[in-house]
Amino acid sequence: MTSLFDLPCPAIPLDDAEFPVRRIFCIGRNYADHAAEMGVAADRDKPFFFTKSAHALALPGAIPYPPGTADLHHEVELVLAIGAPLFSATTAQAAAAIIARAVGLDLTRRDLQAEAKDKRRPWDAAKDFESSAVIAPLSRAAAGPGIRLSVNGAVRQDGKLSEMIFDEAALVVYLSKLYHLQPGDLVMTGTPAGVGALQPGDRIDAKIDGLPPLSAQIT
Ligand code: MN
């Protein structure tokens, strides 16, 4: 049977290879100081998550200002790459399945998210849109401790990965109880405080110690 059209699989560089992206899971409120700036208390009992479609993925570079918003926000995040099937995993199994890490941006239409929260509607339009998951090349190196983001050279976000309420293995254990995780799945692990608005022309530099840096320009 022939295919009606080509559907290219998005991918991220990983050393000399490409990591094909299957799904993107995103954790909310995983840093207490960011939850506080959003006006809520972080839930320490269990994490919560939302998703972005694989086709929200963009590599660093020129990122178009998206339609339908007047309040596009940056969120710098550690991204985990899952490289093995995983279901109902132990902590050790989850840790072993994380084969690489990257710096990522969870771009957010904050005004649409506020409206969705207010009306108890889903976050899809606020979080899952074209080029809303900007992800730098993956690396097998250790990540941290620092995670930072600057806009036009001014530091906006400056945190530590150790401030995550749920660490990377705990997040993957949690997701593996809800999904049969597969190679190609990505996990965006939440953002520290300092999120803020972006304008066309802004240059973003994001960095996690040990990982390839991310640079992007909003066009
Ligand atoms: Mn986020």
py3Dmol code that shows the C-alpha trace and the ligand (Angstrom):
import py3Dmol

protein = """\
ATOM      1  CA  MET A   1       0.000   0.000   0.000  1.00  0.00           C
ATOM      2  CA  THR A   2       1.386   3.420  -0.870  1.00  0.00           C
ATOM      3  CA  SER A   3       1.335   6.347   1.485  1.00  0.00           C
ATOM      4  CA  LEU A   4      -0.818   9.347   0.597  1.00  0.00           C
ATOM      5  CA  PHE A   5       1.959  11.748   1.569  1.00  0.00           C
ATOM      6  CA  ASP A   6       5.346  11.914   3.246  1.00  0.00           C
ATOM      7  CA  LEU A   7       5.272  12.609   6.958  1.00  0.00           C
ATOM      8  CA  PRO A   8       8.836  13.433   7.943  1.00  0.00           C
ATOM      9  CA  CYS A   9       9.868  12.276  11.395  1.00  0.00           C
ATOM     10  CA  PRO A  10      11.431  15.109  13.381  1.00  0.00           C
ATOM     11  CA  ALA A  11      14.815  14.341  14.874  1.00  0.00           C
ATOM     12  CA  ILE A  12      17.466  15.886  17.120  1.00  0.00           C
ATOM     13  CA  PRO A  13      21.246  15.474  16.642  1.00  0.00           C
ATOM     14  CA  LEU A  14      22.907  13.140  19.160  1.00  0.00           C
ATOM     15  CA  ASP A  15      26.674  12.916  18.644  1.00  0.00           C
ATOM     16  CA  ASP A  16      27.125  11.651  15.076  1.00  0.00           C
ATOM     17  CA  ALA A  17      23.578  10.275  14.834  1.00  0.00           C
ATOM     18  CA  GLU A  18      20.001  11.502  14.946  1.00  0.00           C
ATOM     19  CA  PHE A  19      17.486  10.815  17.715  1.00  0.00           C
ATOM     20  CA  PRO A  20      14.034  10.452  16.092  1.00  0.00           C
ATOM     21  CA  VAL A  21      11.362  12.095  18.240  1.00  0.00           C
ATOM     22  CA  ARG A  22       8.262  10.080  19.055  1.00  0.00           C
ATOM     23  CA  ARG A  23       6.458  11.954  21.859  1.00  0.00           C
ATOM     24  CA  ILE A  24       7.190  14.956  24.090  1.00  0.00           C
ATOM     25  CA  PHE A  25       6.045  14.808  27.716  1.00  0.00           C
ATOM     26  CA  CYS A  26       6.329  18.024  29.748  1.00  0.00           C
ATOM     27  CA  ILE A  27       6.278  18.302  33.531  1.00  0.00           C
ATOM     28  CA  GLY A  28       4.568  21.276  35.172  1.00  0.00           C
ATOM     29  CA  ARG A  29       5.615  23.091  38.357  1.00  0.00           C
ATOM     30  CA  ASN A  30       8.718  21.051  39.132  1.00  0.00           C
ATOM     31  CA  TYR A  31      10.553  23.990  40.744  1.00  0.00           C
ATOM     32  CA  ALA A  32       8.966  25.555  43.832  1.00  0.00           C
ATOM     33  CA  ASP A  33      10.126  29.081  42.955  1.00  0.00           C
ATOM     34  CA  HIS A  34       8.479  28.906  39.515  1.00  0.00           C
ATOM     35  CA  ALA A  35       5.224  27.556  40.993  1.00  0.00           C
ATOM     36  CA  ALA A  36       5.296  30.474  43.429  1.00  0.00           C
ATOM     37  CA  GLU A  37       5.741  33.032  40.642  1.00  0.00           C
ATOM     38  CA  MET A  38       2.725  31.477  38.892  1.00  0.00           C
ATOM     39  CA  GLY A  39       0.701  32.015  42.068  1.00  0.00           C
ATOM     40  CA  VAL A  40       0.331  28.372  43.096  1.00  0.00           C
ATOM     41  CA  ALA A  41       1.976  25.957  45.498  1.00  0.00           C
ATOM     42  CA  ALA A  42       3.917  23.083  43.954  1.00  0.00           C
ATOM     43  CA  ASP A  43       2.327  19.676  44.513  1.00  0.00           C
ATOM     44  CA  ARG A  44       4.952  17.489  46.179  1.00  0.00           C
ATOM     45  CA  ASP A  45       2.812  14.338  46.240  1.00  0.00           C
ATOM     46  CA  LYS A  46       3.113  13.607  42.541  1.00  0.00           C
ATOM     47  CA  PRO A  47       4.090  15.465  39.379  1.00  0.00           C
ATOM     48  CA  PHE A  48       1.627  16.491  36.691  1.00  0.00           C
ATOM     49  CA  PHE A  49       2.298  16.699  33.008  1.00  0.00           C
ATOM     50  CA  PHE A  50       1.034  17.825  29.621  1.00  0.00           C
ATOM     51  CA  THR A  51       2.232  16.945  26.135  1.00  0.00           C
ATOM     52  CA  LYS A  52       3.507  18.586  23.003  1.00  0.00           C
ATOM     53  CA  SER A  53       3.210  16.821  19.674  1.00  0.00           C
ATOM     54  CA  ALA A  54       6.466  15.728  18.031  1.00  0.00           C
ATOM     55  CA  HIS A  55       5.831  18.275  15.315  1.00  0.00           C
ATOM     56  CA  ALA A  56       6.051  21.104  17.847  1.00  0.00           C
ATOM     57  CA  LEU A  57       9.781  20.370  17.806  1.00  0.00           C
ATOM     58  CA  ALA A  58      12.128  23.054  16.462  1.00  0.00           C
ATOM     59  CA  LEU A  59      15.883  23.067  16.397  1.00  0.00           C
ATOM     60  CA  PRO A  60      17.644  26.216  17.668  1.00  0.00           C
ATOM     61  CA  GLY A  61      17.871  29.145  15.269  1.00  0.00           C
ATOM     62  CA  ALA A  62      15.156  31.390  13.929  1.00  0.00           C
ATOM     63  CA  ILE A  63      11.868  30.800  15.776  1.00  0.00           C
ATOM     64  CA  PRO A  64       8.789  32.579  14.448  1.00  0.00           C
ATOM     65  CA  TYR A  65       6.649  34.516  16.932  1.00  0.00           C
ATOM     66  CA  PRO A  66       3.504  32.366  17.022  1.00  0.00           C
ATOM     67  CA  PRO A  67       0.015  33.552  16.080  1.00  0.00           C
ATOM     68  CA  GLY A  68      -2.816  34.009  18.548  1.00  0.00           C
ATOM     69  CA  THR A  69      -0.850  35.449  21.469  1.00  0.00           C
ATOM     70  CA  ALA A  70       0.408  38.746  22.830  1.00  0.00           C
ATOM     71  CA  ASP A  71       2.338  37.104  25.678  1.00  0.00           C
ATOM     72  CA  LEU A  72       4.814  34.476  24.463  1.00  0.00           C
ATOM     73  CA  HIS A  73       6.929  33.237  27.410  1.00  0.00           C
ATOM     74  CA  HIS A  74      10.248  31.422  27.630  1.00  0.00           C
ATOM     75  CA  GLU A  75      10.794  28.447  29.966  1.00  0.00           C
ATOM     76  CA  VAL A  76      14.272  26.871  29.965  1.00  0.00           C
ATOM     77  CA  GLU A  77      14.221  23.160  30.796  1.00  0.00           C
ATOM     78  CA  LEU A  78      16.389  20.057  31.018  1.00  0.00           C
ATOM     79  CA  VAL A  79      15.217  17.570  28.361  1.00  0.00           C
ATOM     80  CA  LEU A  80      15.616  13.807  28.845  1.00  0.00           C
ATOM     81  CA  ALA A  81      15.866  11.383  25.926  1.00  0.00           C
ATOM     82  CA  ILE A  82      14.427   7.898  26.479  1.00  0.00           C
ATOM     83  CA  GLY A  83      16.393   5.187  24.695  1.00  0.00           C
ATOM     84  CA  ALA A  84      14.760   1.949  25.867  1.00  0.00           C
ATOM     85  CA  PRO A  85      11.231   0.561  26.307  1.00  0.00           C
ATOM     86  CA  LEU A  86      10.035   1.221  29.832  1.00  0.00           C
ATOM     87  CA  PHE A  87       6.840   0.341  31.665  1.00  0.00           C
ATOM     88  CA  SER A  88       6.182   0.413  35.401  1.00  0.00           C
ATOM     89  CA  ALA A  89       9.900   0.980  35.877  1.00  0.00           C
ATOM     90  CA  THR A  90      12.036   0.935  38.982  1.00  0.00           C
ATOM     91  CA  THR A  91      14.205   3.958  39.718  1.00  0.00           C
ATOM     92  CA  ALA A  92      17.278   2.095  38.452  1.00  0.00           C
ATOM     93  CA  GLN A  93      15.516   1.051  35.230  1.00  0.00           C
ATOM     94  CA  ALA A  94      14.324   4.633  34.656  1.00  0.00           C
ATOM     95  CA  ALA A  95      17.796   6.060  35.214  1.00  0.00           C
ATOM     96  CA  ALA A  96      19.317   3.539  32.790  1.00  0.00           C
ATOM     97  CA  ALA A  97      16.754   4.372  30.080  1.00  0.00           C
ATOM     98  CA  ILE A  98      17.751   8.059  30.020  1.00  0.00           C
ATOM     99  CA  ILE A  99      20.423   7.884  27.321  1.00  0.00           C
ATOM    100  CA  ALA A 100      20.976  11.610  26.678  1.00  0.00           C
ATOM    101  CA  ARG A 101      20.036  15.127  27.742  1.00  0.00           C
ATOM    102  CA  ALA A 102      19.587  18.509  26.115  1.00  0.00           C
ATOM    103  CA  VAL A 103      18.708  22.116  26.808  1.00  0.00           C
ATOM    104  CA  GLY A 104      15.148  22.911  25.749  1.00  0.00           C
ATOM    105  CA  LEU A 105      12.661  25.763  25.627  1.00  0.00           C
ATOM    106  CA  ASP A 106       9.022  25.146  26.534  1.00  0.00           C
ATOM    107  CA  LEU A 107       7.595  28.162  24.703  1.00  0.00           C
ATOM    108  CA  THR A 108       4.191  29.089  26.094  1.00  0.00           C
ATOM    109  CA  ARG A 109       1.338  31.328  24.959  1.00  0.00           C
ATOM    110  CA  ARG A 110       0.870  32.538  28.542  1.00  0.00           C
ATOM    111  CA  ASP A 111      -2.267  34.560  27.855  1.00  0.00           C
ATOM    112  CA  LEU A 112      -3.998  31.508  26.367  1.00  0.00           C
ATOM    113  CA  GLN A 113      -2.811  29.397  29.316  1.00  0.00           C
ATOM    114  CA  ALA A 114      -4.239  31.918  31.798  1.00  0.00           C
ATOM    115  CA  GLU A 115      -7.559  31.881  29.962  1.00  0.00           C
ATOM    116  CA  ALA A 116      -7.576  28.071  29.911  1.00  0.00           C
ATOM    117  CA  LYS A 117      -6.836  27.888  33.633  1.00  0.00           C
ATOM    118  CA  ASP A 118      -9.553  30.453  34.342  1.00  0.00           C
ATOM    119  CA  LYS A 119     -12.140  28.520  32.313  1.00  0.00           C
ATOM    120  CA  ARG A 120     -10.905  25.057  33.386  1.00  0.00           C
ATOM    121  CA  ARG A 121     -10.075  24.172  29.808  1.00  0.00           C
ATOM    122  CA  PRO A 122      -7.112  22.145  28.498  1.00  0.00           C
ATOM    123  CA  TRP A 123      -3.742  23.764  27.783  1.00  0.00           C
ATOM    124  CA  ASP A 124      -3.194  22.468  24.250  1.00  0.00           C
ATOM    125  CA  ALA A 125      -3.350  25.822  22.460  1.00  0.00           C
ATOM    126  CA  ALA A 126      -1.154  27.394  25.145  1.00  0.00           C
ATOM    127  CA  LYS A 127       1.551  24.741  25.046  1.00  0.00           C
ATOM    128  CA  ASP A 128       1.395  22.581  21.916  1.00  0.00           C
ATOM    129  CA  PHE A 129       1.937  24.721  18.817  1.00  0.00           C
ATOM    130  CA  GLU A 130       4.437  24.866  15.985  1.00  0.00           C
ATOM    131  CA  SER A 131       8.021  25.498  17.173  1.00  0.00           C
ATOM    132  CA  SER A 132       6.957  25.511  20.837  1.00  0.00           C
ATOM    133  CA  ALA A 133       9.503  22.827  21.795  1.00  0.00           C
ATOM    134  CA  VAL A 134      12.921  24.220  20.892  1.00  0.00           C
ATOM    135  CA  ILE A 135      15.556  21.611  21.695  1.00  0.00           C
ATOM    136  CA  ALA A 136      19.346  21.855  21.333  1.00  0.00           C
ATOM    137  CA  PRO A 137      21.516  18.888  20.270  1.00  0.00           C
ATOM    138  CA  LEU A 138      21.438  15.964  22.706  1.00  0.00           C
ATOM    139  CA  SER A 139      24.493  14.853  24.652  1.00  0.00           C
ATOM    140  CA  ARG A 140      25.406  11.756  26.639  1.00  0.00           C
ATOM    141  CA  ALA A 141      27.382  13.969  29.071  1.00  0.00           C
ATOM    142  CA  ALA A 142      26.373  14.630  32.665  1.00  0.00           C
ATOM    143  CA  ALA A 143      24.213  17.745  33.114  1.00  0.00           C
ATOM    144  CA  GLY A 144      24.332  20.491  35.730  1.00  0.00           C
ATOM    145  CA  PRO A 145      24.381  21.922  38.250  1.00  0.00           C
ATOM    146  CA  GLY A 146      23.415  25.247  36.665  1.00  0.00           C
ATOM    147  CA  ILE A 147      20.489  26.015  34.332  1.00  0.00           C
ATOM    148  CA  ARG A 148      20.263  29.547  32.919  1.00  0.00           C
ATOM    149  CA  LEU A 149      18.525  31.625  30.268  1.00  0.00           C
ATOM    150  CA  SER A 150      19.247  35.136  29.074  1.00  0.00           C
ATOM    151  CA  VAL A 151      17.372  37.391  26.671  1.00  0.00           C
ATOM    152  CA  ASN A 152      19.424  39.944  24.733  1.00  0.00           C
ATOM    153  CA  GLY A 153      22.283  39.304  27.147  1.00  0.00           C
ATOM    154  CA  ALA A 154      20.267  39.929  30.345  1.00  0.00           C
ATOM    155  CA  VAL A 155      19.870  36.943  32.689  1.00  0.00           C
ATOM    156  CA  ARG A 156      16.205  36.035  33.218  1.00  0.00           C
ATOM    157  CA  GLN A 157      16.375  32.492  34.652  1.00  0.00           C
ATOM    158  CA  ASP A 158      19.227  31.212  36.819  1.00  0.00           C
ATOM    159  CA  GLY A 159      18.599  28.007  38.766  1.00  0.00           C
ATOM    160  CA  LYS A 160      19.996  24.636  39.674  1.00  0.00           C
ATOM    161  CA  LEU A 161      18.835  21.217  38.493  1.00  0.00           C
ATOM    162  CA  SER A 162      19.020  20.084  42.123  1.00  0.00           C
ATOM    163  CA  GLU A 163      16.063  22.396  42.824  1.00  0.00           C
ATOM    164  CA  MET A 164      13.735  20.096  40.878  1.00  0.00           C
ATOM    165  CA  ILE A 165      11.034  18.754  43.207  1.00  0.00           C
ATOM    166  CA  PHE A 166      10.990  15.414  41.351  1.00  0.00           C
ATOM    167  CA  ASP A 167      14.371  14.378  39.976  1.00  0.00           C
ATOM    168  CA  GLU A 168      14.780  12.976  36.482  1.00  0.00           C
ATOM    169  CA  ALA A 169      14.480   9.308  37.452  1.00  0.00           C
ATOM    170  CA  ALA A 170      11.385  10.004  39.574  1.00  0.00           C
ATOM    171  CA  LEU A 171       9.719  11.758  36.632  1.00  0.00           C
ATOM    172  CA  VAL A 172      10.427   8.840  34.300  1.00  0.00           C
ATOM    173  CA  VAL A 173       9.187   6.304  36.889  1.00  0.00           C
ATOM    174  CA  TYR A 174       5.954   8.303  37.166  1.00  0.00           C
ATOM    175  CA  LEU A 175       5.418   8.501  33.392  1.00  0.00           C
ATOM    176  CA  SER A 176       6.215   4.789  33.032  1.00  0.00           C
ATOM    177  CA  LYS A 177       3.221   3.986  35.240  1.00  0.00           C
ATOM    178  CA  LEU A 178       0.928   5.768  32.798  1.00  0.00           C
ATOM    179  CA  TYR A 179       2.534   4.967  29.446  1.00  0.00           C
ATOM    180  CA  HIS A 180       4.583   2.324  27.748  1.00  0.00           C
ATOM    181  CA  LEU A 181       7.544   4.621  27.168  1.00  0.00           C
ATOM    182  CA  GLN A 182       9.532   3.942  24.019  1.00  0.00           C
ATOM    183  CA  PRO A 183      12.814   5.012  22.440  1.00  0.00           C
ATOM    184  CA  GLY A 184      12.241   8.441  20.918  1.00  0.00           C
ATOM    185  CA  ASP A 185      10.187   9.778  23.813  1.00  0.00           C
ATOM    186  CA  LEU A 186      11.382  13.048  25.358  1.00  0.00           C
ATOM    187  CA  VAL A 187      10.663  14.456  28.804  1.00  0.00           C
ATOM    188  CA  MET A 188      10.846  18.201  29.491  1.00  0.00           C
ATOM    189  CA  THR A 189      11.431  18.444  33.214  1.00  0.00           C
ATOM    190  CA  GLY A 190      10.037  21.865  34.199  1.00  0.00           C
ATOM    191  CA  THR A 191      11.453  25.351  34.542  1.00  0.00           C
ATOM    192  CA  PRO A 192      12.982  27.414  37.338  1.00  0.00           C
ATOM    193  CA  ALA A 193      11.727  30.904  38.230  1.00  0.00           C
ATOM    194  CA  GLY A 194      12.169  33.920  35.992  1.00  0.00           C
ATOM    195  CA  VAL A 195       9.873  33.124  33.067  1.00  0.00           C
ATOM    196  CA  GLY A 196       8.910  36.166  31.050  1.00  0.00           C
ATOM    197  CA  ALA A 197       7.723  37.623  27.785  1.00  0.00           C
ATOM    198  CA  LEU A 198       9.532  37.512  24.454  1.00  0.00           C
ATOM    199  CA  GLN A 199       9.277  39.968  21.562  1.00  0.00           C
ATOM    200  CA  PRO A 200      10.149  39.617  17.888  1.00  0.00           C
ATOM    201  CA  GLY A 201      13.859  40.247  17.502  1.00  0.00           C
ATOM    202  CA  ASP A 202      14.794  38.901  20.943  1.00  0.00           C
ATOM    203  CA  ARG A 203      17.868  36.692  21.149  1.00  0.00           C
ATOM    204  CA  ILE A 204      17.680  33.794  23.622  1.00  0.00           C
ATOM    205  CA  ASP A 205      20.750  32.059  25.050  1.00  0.00           C
ATOM    206  CA  ALA A 206      20.033  29.035  27.242  1.00  0.00           C
ATOM    207  CA  LYS A 207      22.592  26.866  28.986  1.00  0.00           C
ATOM    208  CA  ILE A 208      22.807  23.856  31.241  1.00  0.00           C
ATOM    209  CA  ASP A 209      26.320  23.141  32.507  1.00  0.00           C
ATOM    210  CA  GLY A 210      27.852  20.231  30.603  1.00  0.00           C
ATOM    211  CA  LEU A 211      25.409  20.264  27.659  1.00  0.00           C
ATOM    212  CA  PRO A 212      25.500  21.935  24.230  1.00  0.00           C
ATOM    213  CA  PRO A 213      24.083  25.480  24.545  1.00  0.00           C
ATOM    214  CA  LEU A 214      20.893  26.689  22.876  1.00  0.00           C
ATOM    215  CA  SER A 215      20.664  29.946  20.939  1.00  0.00           C
ATOM    216  CA  ALA A 216      17.521  31.175  19.240  1.00  0.00           C
ATOM    217  CA  GLN A 217      16.142  34.378  17.807  1.00  0.00           C
ATOM    218  CA  ILE A 218      12.455  35.232  17.749  1.00  0.00           C
ATOM    219  CA  THR A 219      11.528  36.463  14.284  1.00  0.00           C
TER     220      THR A 219
END
"""
ligand_1 = """\
1
MN
Mn 7.470 24.150 31.183
"""
view = py3Dmol.view(width=600, height=400)
view.addModel(protein, "pdb")
view.setStyle({"model": 0}, {"cartoon": {"style": "trace"}})
view.addModel(ligand_1, "xyz")
view.setStyle({"model": 1}, {"stick": {}})
view.zoomTo()
view.show()
